Amino acid sequence: MPDDAYRVLQVDPSADAVVITAAFRALARRYHPDGEAPDLSRMAAINRAYATLRDPEARRRYDATRAVTQRAAVPMGEPATPAAVRGDSPVADRANPRATLDFGRYAGWSIADLARHDPDYLRWLSRHSSGIRYRTAIARVLPGEPDLHRRAGSVA
């Protein structure tokens, strides 16, 4: 499976149809060619993901295929749950770029993975009060970024 539809739309696999539609619309506003951050390839992935998840029957088939694919991808003897769910992720060491977020739309994502996927979110998080504990890790994965420690909403 090239792209996980839930990950592309940034929603939990148990999300209601209303949440999936809202996520699609928010992402389309951003990445559409007429949006604030046009990205044709990302918009194409968003459209594919939404087409898969908006129809209940197509979603049911996708979920069944996804479950089989995920089980096959896990090496024998390894748990099939994410590190954050297993409890063995480096959440306690928040200065570590492998530390995972434990809140928000990117809960379970590592700082390093987020740097590749959505660095703008990390820039925002480093200035937000909920991201104070992750500032060191964010600075490590986004070296040389100006204003990483500037508070959100401040005029500089």
RASULFEN-V225241 format. One record per helix or strand of 2 or more residues. SS is the DSSP state (H for helix, E for strand). FROM is the first residue (numbers start at 1). TO is the last residue. If there is no record, write none. Layout:
SS;FROM;TO
SS;FROM;TO
This chain:
H;5;9
H;17;31
H;40;54
H;56;73
H;83;86
H;111;117
H;119;127
H;129;141
